[in-house]
């Protein structure tokens, strides 16, 4: 009943949001997002971060239209250079290049872009449906959470984000998350207003703001890397008419559903972005395909899988963001910062503080996906022309936008003094394969973890036992402990020996259930005995 | 980064991270644990030090684990003596990376707080675009040195201003803006002399000049008058822009500029 009510009020919000001004902002920000995504070196996170400060003066709903339009557009826009010049515009579109570029080489760039546009739209819409269906249930469940559950949830968010985003050692992800937490402790803390680590600077008393950290951590390393490496973009392949090709999309319906589910699932894990969703979905499509040899040669199902998943990830990332206050992806982290600026505090109380806000957000996501489709189909050929702008001219402009973005929040030059060292440190960390997302997640979730830990201990008068007696906290504690302990080599080996084969068995049974044949049979069919 | 280099980097970063954790832990001990603060008697479990006391040792422990991993994989002696020969392209990349970092630092810490926002933005765009778009290492180095000298002069002026109390902030900003205008003009002359013989470079420099002047001229009024964001320093140019913006209808342009 609750879910049905949500669906009805959803259409009411869609109707309310359709005004001339909103549509102008929506289509404009969506186009800007596509441009941001299409320019290699610019990311969805940076786009949302830079736009946040410009939406400061707007009404909350209008600001969210601009930001979600940018987010959806940028995730999709990354596919343009992937298909046309074999260089992903954003990390989310890296898997798209595997099939998109071979299609462009065959002279089917327009067709590939059309399919990408439609599957991205469908992916966003499926993600949105999950958001509208699951968010009320999760917020209701989260109302049962006490401070210890929130503390453990924040800890879990940082740990899992550190674990899954580390390309090298898992410890590196964790340590950046902890540094983020440490940064969040700077300034006057909320319970007793005691100034921590302010080194006598008045500017630090209010703490470190999230926006300069985000812009610094994601913007500056990107600028340095692009200008340092001097990436030479190849000539873009010629684009013919861009046609949506609905027949092909419907023929691949099962890939769309599976990829959307993967996207939503990965998106809802804190701190894991669209890039992982794209790769996992692409990998699954290849593994479950009847013709895996066709992959890498312009296989449509691979293209659809990657693009559906990375856009479905947006809806998934918004689920923990809105219901628990934990961002599901780096751009969602920026969105959280924007919501805070607009006095909206996402979390279990959101339905009481701002009734209908989640439904309004899903309505905006719906409109953003429609705007993205229209922009993609009708303006893609114009956007492609922008790929000719040399990065050496574009990146200095981004420096200026980063400066304005960090400064405009609170009109503080001190924010700039913070942004630069954070950016330079983030660059070196990135070079040494320390992931940046956990750092940002740490800065965002730090106050939540700190406050809730002390609140819990205040209630229990310093007693830790309720942590083990409450079922939800016990489950979270078990997951957190498992995530940590599994990194110990002996336990890792034990897991590989005893647990992993069992999981594989379960998965292969599920696989047989869905496809009706085992993987070995499939291998024989394809000539891989 | 290749594995051996990565472990060497891990070896040194783990030491830095351990030191950071230790330093913060020492700082944490100065936060009251059970004493009273602002009239409230503390218990250990509500102390502001509690959370950092969890984090700092965890950072130190993870730093030790990264350190041990590096030593285990490469061996202590190898890590200390590991020398890697850099190719010319790698050296060039280092120089380019260093130049970008320097240009951003200089813009934010030296020019932005002391000079008109529009002028400093214009100068920074001109420097960065020409340094990288002209695509010649020798030009990049020369332009970086020019920017370094211009920045050093601003620092010298700022230090001199501190020793002359009669100079007000407004006077100083005005003087700095004049200096920046001279620097921009000198840079244009300097660059046009550097590229006299090469037609392609000349064409690129022309593009840089047009872009670096038009972009701030479009961007600043949008930020200031449309988004209503006051800019960090509003000096000689932005003041004139204000005069024009708020000019009365019956006044001529010259009168407006001379407010």
Interface residues (C-beta under 8 A of the other chain):
Chain A: X54 X56 X57 X168 X169 X171 X172 X174 X175 X178 X179 X181 X182 X185 X189 X191 X192 X193 X194 X196 X197 X220 X223 X224 X227 X228 X229 X230 X390 X392 X393 X395 X396 X397 X399 X400 X403 X404 X407 X408 X411 X413 X416 X417 X419 X420 X423 X424 X427 X431 X432 X433 X434 X449 X450 X453 X454 X457 X458 X461 X462
Chain B: X1 X6 X9 X10 X13 X17 X20 X24 X27 X31 X32 X37 X38 X40 X42 X43 X44 X45 X46 X48 X50 X51 X52 X54 X55 X56 X58 X59 X62 X63 X65 X66 X69 X93 X96 X97 X100 X101 X103 X104 X105 X107 X108 X109 X112 X113 X121 X124 X125 X128 X129 X132 X133 X135 X207 X208 X211 X212 X215 X216 X219 X223 X227 X228 X229 X230 X232
